[in-house]
């Protein structure tokens, strides 16, 4: 995994091969193929293996907007990790061809992160600042998609600006409004 992560950073997804991974790791190709059926699978585990695990939940301050901001900052930070950045586009292309990889990428950002966001929204509802009818599945898609796009596709370097703008948009749509 260490060799694969370093190769991703050094040469990028397209240049990584099973031969190159085997040489860098000091093992044979059959050793790698015994555990992973393809380059995409070994790269996925190297880049994202620890992400889908237990990981600590974000601390809650009791201030929905501050906690949302940290959630968004964490998502941007995730996409900007050098290994994640190097692996992501290649993995996305490969997952269209491989149903197993497709399922694994869905699980990557699945249960734990969705649960964390749902808990954050519930806390906001309890604080009286978030509408109870917010669809957390849609909010999850908006946050993950926008942070992915902002971090990897449009090349924004200003994390603070991206976090501020996305947080402001969510707050505008999610907050309780007084009856007029």
N, C-alpha and C positions, 0 to 999 in steps of 0.2 A: 504494500500500500504506500509506503514511504517513497519507493522508487517511482511508482506511478504518479503520485502527487507532484514530485519534483519534475518529472518529465512533462506533465501538463503545464507547469509554470514555465519551464525552459523552452519547450518546442511547440506547445499547443496541441489540442485534440487531434487535428488532422494528421500531424506528424507522428503521433504515438502509435506504435504497433505492438502486437504481442511479442515479436522478436525483440524490439527495443526494451520493452518492459522486462522480459526474461534476462536480457544482458545486464540491464541496470540493477536488477534484483539479485543477480548471481544465481539464477535457477534455470532450469530447462523450460522450453515452451510447453511440453506435456505436463509439467508441474502446474503451470498456470491454467491450462485447459482442463485439468482435473477439477478445478474449483469454479472456473468461469467459462461459459460457452463462447464469449466473444469479447472483443476490446471494449465495447460499450458497457458490458456488465462489470468488467474489472475497473474501468474508469468510474462508473457509477458508484461502486463500493468505495473506491479511493476518495472520491470527491464528497460523497454524501453519506457514507456509511455511518458516521457518528451522528449525523444530523437527525436521522429518523429515530434515534434512541431516546433514552430517558431525558437527558438535558434538563437543566433547572428552568423552572417557570420564571417569567419576568416578575420582579417584585412589584407589588401594588402599593401605591402611595395613598390611595383613597381619593385621588383627584383624577377623574376619568380622562380629561384632556391630556394631562401629563402622562398618564399610563398609556394612552393611545399613541402619543408622540414616541414613547419608548418602544412600543410594539412596532411602529412604522420604522423607526431608526434601526431596530434589530433586523427587520426585513431587508432594508437597503444594505445594511452591513453584511448580511448573509450573501446577497447576490454579488457583492463586491469582494468577497473573499477571493484571493487570486486563484485557488484551485477550483472553486465553484465557478468563477467567471470563465476559466479556461475550459471547463468540461461542459457547461450548460448547453450551449448551442449544438454541439456535437451529439449530446445525449438526446436533445429534443428531436433532432433529425432521425436518429436511430430508433427512437421509440415508436415512430409511425410504422416501422417494419417489424417490430418485435413486441407482441402482446404482453409478454412477461415483463419486459422493461417498462412498458406503458403503465402496467399496474404498479410497479415499484415506484415510479415517479409520482403517481397519484398518491401513494401511501406516504411518500417522503414529506409532503407538506400537508398531510392528512390529519389524522386524529388528534395528535398532541397539539399542533399549532391551531387547528380549528377549535379545539376545546379551550385553549388558552384565550382565543379571541372571544368565544362565546361567554366565557367567564368574565372577561373584561366588559363586554356589553351588559351582562347581567348586573355587574357591579355599578355600571353607569345608570341602569334603570333604577336600581336600589338607591342610588344617590339622587335620583330625581332629575337627572340632566339628559338622559337618553330616552327616546321614545321606546315604548315596550314592543312596538310592532316592527322593529328593525330586523331585517332578514340577515342573519349572520353568515349564511352561505354566500349571499351576494356580496356582502361587505368583505368577506374573506377573498373572494375573487377580485374585487376592486383593489384591495390592498396589495395582494400578491402580484396581480397583473401589472399594476401601476409601478410598484417598486421594481419589479423585474424589468419592465420597459425603461423606466427612468435610469436604472443602474446599468443595464447592459445594452440596450438598443439605441437610445438617443444620446448616450454618452455624457449625460449630466455629471459634472464633477462636484457640484455643490450639494452635498448631502443635506445640509441644514435647510437650504431653499426647498428641496424636494420634500423633506419631512414637513416643513411648515405649510407648504401649499396643500399637500395631501391631507394633513391633519385639519386644516381650515375647511377644506371641502367636505370631509366626513362630518366635522362638527356642524357645519351648516345644514347638512341633510339629516343628521341623526338626533340633534338636540330637541328637547321639549320646547314647544313654543306656547307662549301664553295666548289664550283665546282673545281675539280682537273684538 
